[in-house]
């Protein structure tokens, strides 16, 4: 994705099922779990580089000994920072107490971060918030072991105000309206309630508080707590939590918007946001890693019993297609093939745009994450070239000489590394002309491989705002003097804001929306804008289930191709000499390539939860009213 786009988060959870001595004997270290957590988090650094956090719980500690550890960082390399601090602390403890070195029991009692239950998180700083207090995991503390709660997630809720007000109605006083706080406090409320009920019952049966504690740990119904907590949640989420006594869970939203995968054997339970991460870190096969079903939670009790429980009735599956297009690591076996197919399915439109002249066309990609789609596009282009060779041979078969045959067979597809990311724009330069000049030089080009009058085809993952394309990439490509620059997006046109974890909140930032507005003006239909505004405003007091997405009416008068052509104009300055054309993936082809991930609301406006329609309407009203506020 050539435009910078913050998105997603990554979660990592490990529960060790054996005593620490087991890992010490088999793997040579009692820090097996800590080491694996580092790998799980580092292998998901693509999901967030603004902040990282780690928490651990020791099982079966005695009163007076610390059993919860947490560390967070928002430094430039947060994952490395937290594990450097962890390692430093471990080494300091062992150096000061040499007797800890080979004694697992002493290590567990006295060294922080060593334990049996772990939770990690990597994040991007959405909403411009990247202070340390915004970094997961979050900790809700209590002197009762069972009522301590650690929460981290890959999520965004659309109905934060409702969640906040609900907590107030429950008698709480939340410190802020952020969905992270409201979600944790909601789970915490029902956790407290369940512990109190269990203790009250046990007290009637004659148990003391000390005697009741292990029984509460055994009988605590995590699924029941999650069912009550998530009843009015509206959003996309993979929510992970640890309870102080050792129970843990990961809950996935009912539409399966946010991803979660798990693996279990007799040594560990592992959950992460991506399948290949687990495969690599634990050296297991594709088939051994299972996707957590939508609306379900994987729950591991203190005693190690693990179960998959239905918490919320699943909705129609709408797993985020951007995971497949861009966000997730391309090393996943399915994702790799899907990205290749995305490139392959674009080829008919590309061929039409170059008049099937593959000999006078150079194919490339930008940025590096588009490389896999590029391979698929090139394979399709090679099929076309082979077809052209066959046709030429058959056409000339009666007069074909060896020299001519060799000439035909020597034709090769021209693929080159055209664009190279050269510098990172420094955010401390805020003066517009300086910033624009820097943006124009973010990418450098390879000279000498494109001949004047060649076509140049560049594939990108997706085109969101188009800023980098306009200010840098197209201008740099134009220096090579091609006849035509075709920018190909493996994703469809992004027309609507996301509200489930991707940082796309403002409609006016989307180049497809700006193109539609221009077309409305040119066709004397701009009155539609005000009509849509009033329709959105009339829905403000309605229940979420009654709200419709009226912003679709902005795009309805135009075909996809008309909007693409207008985007081509918007991305092309007057000083660009080459003809510029933008080709987008169709939604139908996206679904063909990614049949298991049909979440497409940013392309179609078909939001999988009621809160999505409210968000898109609010985003439109903010645009119309000139407000820079976020819509959620």
RASULKA-V83245 format. One record per residue. N is the residue number from 1. RES is the residue in three letters. SS is DSSP state (hx for helix, st for strand, lp for the rest). Layout:
BEGIN
n=<N:N>
res=<RES:RES>
ss=<SS:SS>
END
This chain:
BEGIN
n=<1:2:3:4:5:6:7:8:9:10:11:12:13:14:15:16:17:18:19:20:21:22:23:24:25:26:27:28:29:30:31:32:33:34:35:36:37:38:39:40:41:42:43:44:45:46:47:48:49:50:51:52:53:54:55:56:57:58:59:60:61:62:63:64:65:66:67:68:69:70:71:72:73:74:75:76:77:78:79:80:81:82:83:84:85:86:87:88:89:90:91:92:93:94:95:96:97:98:99:100:101:102:103:104:105:106:107:108:109:110:111:112:113:114:115:116:117:118:119:120:121:122:123:124:125:126:127:128:129:130:131:132:133:134:135:136:137:138:139:140:141:142:143:144:145:146:147:148:149:150:151:152:153:154:155:156:157:158:159:160:161:162:163:164:165:166:167:168:169:170:171:172:173:174:175:176:177:178:179:180:181:182:183:184:185:186:187:188:189:190:191:192:193:194:195:196:197:198:199:200:201:202:203:204:205:206:207:208:209:210:211:212:213:214:215:216:217:218:219:220:221:222:223:224:225:226:227:228:229:230:231:232:233:234:235:236:237:238:239:240:241:242:243:244:245:246:247:248:249:250:251:252:253:254:255:256:257:258:259:260:261:262:263:264:265:266:267:268:269:270:271:272:273:274:275:276:277:278:279:280:281:282:283:284:285:286:287:288:289:290:291:292:293:294:295:296:297:298:299:300:301:302:303:304:305:306:307:308:309:310:311:312:313:314:315:316:317:318:319:320:321:322:323:324:325:326:327:328:329:330:331:332:333:334:335:336:337:338:339:340:341:342:343:344:345:346:347:348:349:350:351:352:353:354:355:356:357:358:359:360:361:362:363:364:365:366:367:368:369:370:371:372:373:374:375:376:377:378:379:380:381:382:383:384:385:386:387:388:389:390:391:392:393:394:395:396:397:398:399:400:401:402:403:404:405:406:407:408:409:410:411:412:413:414:415:416:417:418:419:420:421:422:423:424:425:426:427:428:429:430:431:432:433:434:435:436:437:438:439:440:441:442:443:444:445:446:447:448:449:450:451:452:453:454:455:456:457:458:459:460:461:462:463:464:465:466:467:468:469:470:471:472:473:474:475:476:477:478:479:480:481:482:483:484:485:486:487:488:489:490:491:492:493:494:495:496:497:498:499:500:501:502:503:504:505:506:507:508:509:510:511:512:513:514:515:516:517:518:519:520:521:522:523:524:525:526:527:528:529:530:531:532:533:534:535:536:537:538:539:540:541:542:543:544:545:546:547:548:549:550:551:552:553:554:555:556:557:558:559:560:561:562:563:564:565:566:567:568:569:570:571:572:573:574:575:576:577:578:579:580:581:582:583:584:585:586:587:588:589:590:591:592:593:594:595:596:597:598:599:600:601:602:603:604:605:606:607:608:609:610:611:612:613:614:615:616:617:618:619:620:621:622:623:624:625:626:627:628:629:630:631:632>
res=<UNK:UNK:UNK:UNK:UNK:UNK:UNK:UNK:UNK:UNK:UNK:UNK:UNK:UNK:UNK:UNK:UNK:UNK:UNK:UNK:UNK:UNK:UNK:UNK:UNK:UNK:UNK:UNK:UNK:UNK:UNK:UNK:UNK:UNK:UNK:UNK:UNK:UNK:UNK:UNK:UNK:UNK:UNK:UNK:UNK:UNK:UNK:UNK:UNK:UNK:UNK:UNK:UNK:UNK:UNK:UNK:UNK:UNK:UNK:UNK:UNK:UNK:UNK:UNK:UNK:UNK:UNK:UNK:UNK:UNK:UNK:UNK:UNK:UNK:UNK:UNK:UNK:UNK:UNK:UNK:UNK:UNK:UNK:UNK:UNK:UNK:UNK:UNK:UNK:UNK:UNK:UNK:UNK:UNK:UNK:UNK:UNK:UNK:UNK:UNK:UNK:UNK:UNK:UNK:UNK:UNK:UNK:UNK:UNK:UNK:UNK:UNK:UNK:UNK:UNK:UNK:UNK:UNK:UNK:UNK:UNK:UNK:UNK:UNK:UNK:UNK:UNK:UNK:UNK:UNK:UNK:UNK:UNK:UNK:UNK:UNK:UNK:UNK:UNK:UNK:UNK:UNK:UNK:UNK:UNK:UNK:UNK:UNK:UNK:UNK:UNK:UNK:UNK:UNK:UNK:UNK:UNK:UNK:UNK:UNK:UNK:UNK:UNK:UNK:UNK:UNK:UNK:UNK:UNK:UNK:UNK:UNK:UNK:UNK:UNK:UNK:UNK:UNK:UNK:UNK:UNK:UNK:UNK:UNK:UNK:UNK:UNK:UNK:UNK:UNK:UNK:UNK:UNK:UNK:UNK:UNK:UNK:UNK:UNK:UNK:UNK:UNK:UNK:UNK:UNK:UNK:UNK:UNK:UNK:UNK:UNK:UNK:UNK:UNK:UNK:UNK:UNK:UNK:UNK:UNK:UNK:UNK:UNK:UNK:UNK:UNK:UNK:UNK:UNK:UNK:UNK:UNK:UNK:UNK:UNK:UNK:UNK:UNK:UNK:UNK:UNK:UNK:UNK:UNK:UNK:UNK:UNK:UNK:UNK:UNK:UNK:UNK:UNK:UNK:UNK:UNK:UNK:UNK:UNK:UNK:UNK:UNK:UNK:UNK:UNK:UNK:UNK:UNK:UNK:UNK:UNK:UNK:UNK:UNK:UNK:UNK:UNK:UNK:UNK:UNK:UNK:UNK:UNK:UNK:UNK:UNK:UNK:UNK:UNK:UNK:UNK:UNK:UNK:UNK:UNK:UNK:UNK:UNK:UNK:UNK:UNK:UNK:UNK:UNK:UNK:UNK:UNK:UNK:UNK:UNK:UNK:UNK:UNK:UNK:UNK:UNK:UNK:UNK:UNK:UNK:UNK:UNK:UNK:UNK:UNK:UNK:UNK:UNK:UNK:UNK:UNK:UNK:UNK:UNK:UNK:UNK:UNK:UNK:UNK:UNK:UNK:UNK:UNK:UNK:UNK:UNK:UNK:UNK:UNK:UNK:UNK:UNK:UNK:UNK:UNK:UNK:UNK:UNK:UNK:UNK:UNK:UNK:UNK:UNK:UNK:UNK:UNK:UNK:UNK:UNK:UNK:UNK:UNK:UNK:UNK:UNK:UNK:UNK:UNK:UNK:UNK:UNK:UNK:UNK:UNK:UNK:UNK:UNK:UNK:UNK:UNK:UNK:UNK:UNK:UNK:UNK:UNK:UNK:UNK:UNK:UNK:UNK:UNK:UNK:UNK:UNK:UNK:UNK:UNK:UNK:UNK:UNK:UNK:UNK:UNK:UNK:UNK:UNK:UNK:UNK:UNK:UNK:UNK:UNK:UNK:UNK:UNK:UNK:UNK:UNK:UNK:UNK:UNK:UNK:UNK:UNK:UNK:UNK:UNK:UNK:UNK:UNK:UNK:UNK:UNK:UNK:UNK:UNK:UNK:UNK:UNK:UNK:UNK:UNK:UNK:UNK:UNK:UNK:UNK:UNK:UNK:UNK:UNK:UNK:UNK:UNK:UNK:UNK:UNK:UNK:UNK:UNK:UNK:UNK:UNK:UNK:UNK:UNK:UNK:UNK:UNK:UNK:UNK:UNK:UNK:UNK:UNK:UNK:UNK:UNK:UNK:UNK:UNK:UNK:UNK:UNK:UNK:UNK:UNK:UNK:UNK:UNK:UNK:UNK:UNK:UNK:UNK:UNK:UNK:UNK:UNK:UNK:UNK:UNK:UNK:UNK:UNK:UNK:UNK:UNK:UNK:UNK:UNK:UNK:UNK:UNK:UNK:UNK:UNK:UNK:UNK:UNK:UNK:UNK:UNK:UNK:UNK:UNK:UNK:UNK:UNK:UNK:UNK:UNK:UNK:UNK:UNK:UNK:UNK:UNK:UNK:UNK:UNK:UNK:UNK:UNK:UNK:UNK:UNK:UNK:UNK:UNK:UNK:UNK:UNK:UNK:UNK:UNK:UNK:UNK:UNK:UNK:UNK:UNK:UNK:UNK:UNK:UNK:UNK:UNK:UNK:UNK:UNK:UNK:UNK:UNK:UNK:UNK:UNK:UNK:UNK:UNK:UNK:UNK:UNK:UNK:UNK:UNK:UNK:UNK:UNK:UNK:UNK:UNK:UNK:UNK:UNK:UNK:UNK:UNK:UNK:UNK:UNK:UNK:UNK:UNK:UNK:UNK:UNK:UNK:UNK:UNK:UNK:UNK:UNK:UNK:UNK:UNK:UNK:UNK:UNK:UNK>
ss=<lp:lp:lp:lp:lp:lp:st:lp:st:st:st:st:st:st:st:st:lp:lp:lp:hx:hx:hx:hx:hx:hx:hx:hx:lp:lp:lp:lp:hx:hx:hx:hx:hx:hx:hx:hx:hx:hx:hx:lp:lp:hx:hx:hx:lp:lp:lp:st:st:st:st:st:st:st:lp:lp:lp:lp:lp:lp:lp:lp:lp:lp:st:st:st:st:st:st:lp:lp:lp:lp:hx:hx:hx:hx:hx:hx:hx:hx:hx:hx:hx:hx:hx:hx:hx:hx:hx:hx:hx:lp:hx:hx:hx:lp:lp:lp:hx:hx:hx:hx:hx:hx:hx:lp:lp:lp:lp:lp:lp:st:st:st:st:st:st:st:lp:lp:hx:hx:hx:lp:lp:lp:hx:hx:hx:lp:lp:lp:st:st:st:lp:lp:lp:lp:hx:hx:hx:lp:st:st:st:st:st:st:st:st:st:lp:lp:hx:hx:hx:hx:hx:hx:hx:hx:hx:hx:lp:lp:lp:lp:lp:lp:lp:lp:lp:hx:hx:hx:hx:hx:hx:hx:hx:hx:hx:hx:hx:hx:hx:hx:hx:hx:hx:hx:hx:hx:hx:hx:hx:hx:hx:lp:lp:lp:lp:hx:hx:hx:hx:hx:hx:hx:hx:hx:hx:hx:lp:lp:hx:hx:hx:hx:hx:hx:hx:hx:lp:lp:lp:lp:lp:st:st:st:st:st:st:st:st:st:lp:lp:lp:lp:st:st:st:st:st:lp:lp:lp:lp:lp:lp:lp:lp:st:st:st:st:lp:lp:lp:st:st:st:st:st:lp:lp:hx:hx:hx:hx:hx:hx:hx:hx:lp:lp:lp:hx:hx:hx:lp:st:st:lp:lp:lp:lp:st:st:st:st:st:lp:lp:lp:lp:lp:st:st:st:st:st:lp:lp:lp:lp:lp:lp:lp:lp:lp:st:lp:hx:hx:hx:hx:hx:hx:lp:lp:lp:lp:lp:hx:hx:hx:hx:hx:hx:hx:hx:hx:hx:hx:hx:hx:hx:hx:hx:hx:hx:hx:hx:hx:lp:lp:lp:lp:lp:lp:lp:st:st:st:st:st:lp:lp:hx:hx:hx:hx:hx:hx:hx:hx:hx:hx:hx:hx:hx:hx:hx:hx:hx:hx:hx:hx:hx:hx:hx:hx:hx:hx:hx:hx:lp:lp:lp:lp:lp:lp:hx:hx:hx:hx:hx:hx:hx:hx:lp:lp:lp:lp:st:st:lp:lp:lp:st:st:st:lp:lp:lp:lp:lp:lp:lp:lp:lp:lp:hx:hx:hx:hx:hx:hx:hx:hx:lp:lp:lp:st:st:st:lp:lp:lp:lp:lp:lp:lp:lp:lp:st:st:st:st:st:st:lp:lp:lp:lp:lp:lp:hx:hx:hx:hx:hx:hx:hx:hx:hx:hx:hx:hx:lp:lp:lp:lp:lp:st:st:st:st:st:st:lp:lp:lp:lp:lp:lp:lp:lp:lp:lp:lp:lp:st:lp:lp:lp:lp:hx:hx:hx:lp:hx:hx:hx:hx:hx:hx:hx:hx:hx:hx:hx:hx:lp:lp:lp:lp:hx:hx:hx:hx:hx:hx:hx:hx:hx:hx:hx:lp:lp:lp:lp:lp:lp:hx:hx:hx:lp:lp:lp:lp:lp:hx:hx:hx:hx:lp:lp:lp:lp:hx:hx:hx:hx:hx:hx:hx:hx:hx:hx:hx:lp:lp:lp:lp:lp:lp:lp:lp:st:st:st:st:st:st:lp:lp:hx:hx:hx:hx:hx:hx:hx:lp:lp:lp:lp:lp:st:lp:hx:hx:hx:hx:lp:lp:lp:lp:lp:hx:hx:hx:hx:hx:hx:hx:hx:hx:hx:hx:hx:hx:hx:hx:hx:lp:lp:lp:lp:lp:lp:lp>
END
